């Protein structure tokens, strides 16, 4: 449904109120809405699942404890858990302002105190509905583009979730651990953390702990004094000192040798270092971001990585999904790389052939974004055609058993429906009533859908 047509659908409003007289009174306050009524929390949640109303009017005093707000506040939490974008307006008595404030703190959009004034309440609900529409439109528009973080190219829900986490943790100074396969863009995301932090004007210093020989790594990190060892002809600062006031990125931290793990732990705990051959402590103010493609928890179990260091560097852990698990990102990235290399090499390749797109989608991309970039770069250099084909990409290890999601919307909807129904029925051990409630449909509708997909 496009954004324009969405506004012509009748607006939905859910009212959870146990007073039948007030139910009838409020029903006539909202002639422009399709109003659904419930007198208890469980009834309201069932209607929420089935009709997905953008706005809910919620009385905090619900049975079985109508004299207190416990049931109403529990209903509020459940509503926002199931439908976090729904606007909940709580209705309270004159002496319940404290409970209304609690509801706002838990995520309610607004509150209204009884007795009910139809015009005022109508304005509050209209405003809530309008805000819901604006936010929904904004989400749809954002979903069509790339990620909101500079340098990160993504449109998939999986990577947008990562970006939202980065936006929250970056302004703090907590140590971040990025976990992901090789080529998933860990350094790009570490740089994004730096640019979103209060240290963005300071340096971003990156070092790959697995690419430097062990006998040189300590000097590279901590620096050395003149004469500390053969060849140390002058005093040299280490990467940690160079990162003063900024961010230090330790890539492949799982390859850090045991003795250096001890020194790094001391630095993280005390924020001071000692150069090799030095005697004085040097205070350093840096934010540390680490990354690895290994399972640090398994290294800890095998005694190859210090447990105390593991907990110190993983105050916030972010798992970066592999490219094959990012819905739609692989083609998006392929087109962006194509445009970039077209410009770099003076080519005018218009895009990908149909078999080229299907090959890109079907390939597993074990090397992730880095492998995709290299494949597109080679194809741009080598092809003489105006479109890149599967042959140009040389993706020889495409798994014949891997299924590519169809682009036909009817097929996509049917697959999703069939999968959801199977999960719900299994979850409740064949109890159709409970499965229907979970799916937000009636029992006859669920039976009909099961017949449609051959699930009876």
N, C-alpha and C positions, 0 to 999 in steps of 0.2 A: 504494500500500500504506500503511495507516495504521500509526501507531507501535506499537499494541498487537499487530497481527498479525505485525510484523517479528520479534518475539522468538520466534515458533514455527518460523521457518525454520531448518534445520540450519546451524550455524555453520561457516564455511569457514576453512581454514588452509592456507597455502602453505609448503612446506618446500623450500628450495634447499640441497642437501647432496650432495656427490659420493661419499660413503662409503655404499655399498649396505647394509652391515651396520647402520650408524647410522640409515639411512633406515627399515629394518624395525623397529628398536628404537623409534624415535620415533613411528612410525605407531600403535603400540599404546599409546602414552602419552596419546593424545587420542581416546578412544572417542566423546566427545560431539561431535567435529568431523568434517566432511568434509575429509579431508587430500589435498592435491595434491602430488605429488613431482616434483622436477626436479634434475638433476645438474649443469647448466650454467647460465650466466647467461641465454643466449638462450632456453633452454627455460623457465626461470623467468619471464622477461618475457612469453613467449607465454601461459603459464598465468595470469599476473596480468591480462593484457588480457581473457582469456576468462572468468575466474571472479570477478574483483574481490574477492579475499579481504580481510577487514578486518585480518588479522594475517599477517605473514610471518616465518618463522624462517629466518635467513640465515647460512650458514657463510661466513666471510670468505675461507677458503682454497679457491678454486674453480679448476678447470682453465680455461685451459691453464697457469696459474701457481699451483698449489695450495700452494706453499711460502711464498707471499707474500700480502698482503691486497689487492693492487691490483685484482684482478678482483672480489673481494667488495665493496670500496668503490665501484667503478664500478657494480656491480649496485644497491647501496644508492641511489646518486644517481639512477639511472634509474627505480627503483621510486618514489621520492618525487617525481620529476618527473611521472610518469604518474598516480600516486595519492597526492597529498600528505597525505591524511588516514589512510592506512594505517599501522598500527603495526608497525614492523620491529624484531624482537628478533635481535640478532646473536649467533652462537655462536662462541666462540673457544677456542684452546688456553690452557693455563696460563701460557705465556710470551708471550702476545699482548695483555696488558692495554693497552699503548700503542695498538695498533690499535683496540681496543674503544673507547678514549677518543676516537680520531679519528672513529669511526663515530657516537658520540653527538653530537659536534660537528657532524657533517654532517646530523643529524636523526633518527638511530635512536632508538627509544623506550627500549630497555634492552639490556643484554648479559648473556650467561651463559657461564661458563667450563666447558669439559669437564674431567673426565668428567661425563656426563649423569646427573643425578638426576631421575627421572621426576616425582616429586611437586613438587619445587621449580620445575622448568621448567613444569609444568602450572599452577602458581599464577601464574607470570609471564605466561603466555599468557592465562589467564583474566582476569587484571587488565587486560591490554592490550585484550582484546576488550570488556570492560565499559566501559573508558574510550572506546573507539571508539563504542560505542552511545550513551553519554551525550553525546559531542560531536556525533554525528549528529542526535540528538534536539534538541539545542540549536540546530543549524544550521537544522533544519526549522522550529522555532518562531520563530527570528529571521526566516526568510525570509517568514513569513506576516504580519509586522508592517511598521512603517515603519523608517526608517534609525535607527542608534544615535546620531546626532548631533542635538543640540537645534536645532530650527528648520528642519531639512531633512526634508521629507516625501518618502519614496521607498521602494519595495519591489523595484525592478527590479535584476537583477544588475549592470547597467551603472552605476547610481548607487551601489549598495552598494560596488562596487569603488572608486569615487571617494571614498566615505566612509572606506574602510579606508586609503587613501593619506593623506587628511587627518588621520586619527588618528595616523599615524606621523610626519608632518612637522610637525604643529602644535606639539608640545612643544619643538622646536628653534627656532633663530632664523634659519633660512635664508630667503632671499627667495623668495616663491612667485609664480608667474605662472599666472593662471587664464585659459584660452582657451575661448571658447564663444560661440554666437550670442546676439544680443540677447534678453533675457527668459529666459535659462536659469537665472538665480539666482546670478550671480557674486558679488553683494554679500552674499547670504545665506551663501554658502560662505566668503567672506572673513571674515565675522563669526564663523562657526563656527571658523575657524582661530584667531581671537583668543580665543574663549571656551575653547578647548582648550589654550591656551598658558600659560606661566608669567606672561604679561602680562595675564591676564584681569581683574585688578583695576584695570588702567590704562585710559586712554581708547581708544576705537575711533573714529578720525577718517577720514571718507570724503570724497573729492573727485572730481568727474567732470571729467577734463581736457578733454573735448570740449564741455562745457556752459558754460564760462567764456571770455569773449573773451580773445584772446591778450594784449592790453595789460594785463589785470587778473590773469591767471593767475600771473605771477611773484610779485606782491605777495600773492596768496592763498596761495601755497605757502610763500614764504620770509619774508613780512612786510616792513615798511618802517619807517624812522626818520622822525621828525617833520621836515617840510620836504624830504623826498626828492624830491617832485614836487608839482605843483599839486594842492591838495586834501588833501595829507598833513598834517593839522593835529595829529596826535599819533602817538606810537610805537605800532605795531600788530604783534602777533605773527602769524606765518603758521601754516598748518595743521600743518606739520612740527613746529614748537615745541609746539603744543597736543597733539600726539600723544606727548609725552615720557613714557617709561615704558610706552607702550602700542603700538598698531598703527596704521600709516598705510595706508589703502587708496586706491590710485590707479586709478580706473576709467577705461576708454578711454585707457590710457597711450599707445596708438598715435597719438593726436591731439596729443601733446605737441610744441610747436614746437621747431625745432632748437636755438636758444640755451638754452632751458630743459632740453633733453636734456643739454647740457654741464653745467649747474649741478646737475642731479639726479645725474649720474654722479659728480661730485666729492663730493656729499653721501654717496652710497652707498659710495664708496671711503674717505673720511676721516671720515665721521660728524660733520661740522661744517657750519654754514651761515653765510651773511652776509645780513643783511637789506638791502633796497634802501636805498642811502644810508648804510649802515653801514660801519664800518672794522674792527670786531673780529669774530673767529670765535666762533661759539656752538656748543659741543658738544651734540649731541642723541642720546639713546638711544631709538631706535624700531625696531620691526620693520616691514618694508615688504612689502605684498601688492599686486600689480598685476593688472589684468585688461584684456582687450580682445576685441572680436569680429573684429578684423582679423588677417591673417597677418603677424606681425612679420618673419618670415624674408623674405617678399616685399618688405616695406617696406625692409628692409636691402638687398636686391638692387637696388632702385630708388634707393638713396641717400637715402631719406626718413626712415630711423631709424638711429641710430648702432649699429654692430655691437657695440662694446664695452659700450654700455648694455644692449643686448639680452641679452648673455651675463650681465651683472651682475644683471638682474632675473629671469632664468629659471634660477636655481640648481635649483629644482624646478618643472617645468611640469606642470600638471594640465589635461587636456582634458575639458570638461564636455559630455556628449552632448546633442544636441537632444531635445526632448520626444518627437518622433516615433520616436526610436531607443531609448526606455526602455520595455522590455516591461512593460505593465500599469500604468505610473505615471499615464498620462493619466486613466484612469477613477478610480483611487485619489484623485488630486488633485481631480478634478471633484466627487467625493462629499464631500471635506473642505471644499472651497470652498462647496458647497451648504449644508452644515451651518452654516458660519460666517455666510453671508449670510442664511440663514433666521433665525438669532438676531438679526443686526443689524437686519433690516427687519421683524421680527415675523411672518414667514411660517411656514407649516407644510407646505412641499412635501416629499413623501415620498421622492422619488428621481427617476430618469430612466425614460422609456418605453423599450421595446426599440429603437425606431428612433432614439431619442436616444443611447443607448449606442453603437449601430453607427455613428452619425454622428460621435461623438466619437472613436471608434477609427479611422475612415476618413480623417478630416481630417488634413492635413499639419502644422498648427499652426506656421506660419512665425514667429509672434510668441512661440512657446513658452509657458512657464508664465504669463507676464504676459498674453498674449492669452487663454489659457484662463480665467484669473481674471476678466478683464473680460467675457468671454462669459457665464460663469456668473452674475456679478453682474447683468448686464442681464436675463438670463432670469428670475432670481429676482424682480427688480423688476416685470417686465412681465407674467409669466404669471399667469393666474387659475386654472389647473388644479392638481391635486395631484401631477402629475408633469411633468417638463420633457421636451419632445419635440424632435425634430430641427428642426421649424419654429421653436420658441422660441429655439433656439440661433443661427439665421440663418447657418448654415455653408454658404454658397452655392458655394464653390469646392472641394467635395469631388471628388477625382479619381476618375472612374468606373473607371479602370484599376487603382486601388490595391486590393490584396487584403487582407482582414481575416482574421487567423488564426482558424480555427474553435475553438469551445470544446469540441467533442466530442473526448474523450481518444483514442479509437481513431484518428480522422482525424489528430490531431496526431502520434501515435506513428508512423503510416504515412508521413506526410510527412517526419518526421525520419529514419526508417529509409531511405527511398528516397533522400533527399538525401545521407546519410552513405555509403551504398553507392556512389552515383555518384561522389562525391568520391574515395573510396578506390580504386575501379577506375581512375579517370582518373589518380590520383597515381602508380600503379604500371604505367601504360600497358597495362592489361588483364591483368596477371599476377594470376590469381585466388588463388594460394597466398599471395602477399604481401599482397594486399588482405584476405583472410580473417584473416591474422595481425594486421594492423593493427586490424581491426574486432573481434577477439576471438571469432571463430566458426570453425567447421570449414569446409572447402571445400564439402562437400555442403550444409551449411546456407546458405552464401552463394549457391550455385547456386539453391537453392530460393527464397531471398528475391529473387533477380534475376528468376526466373520469375514470382513473385508480383506484382512491380511492373513487369513488362514491360521489363526492362533487359538482356535477352540480345540 
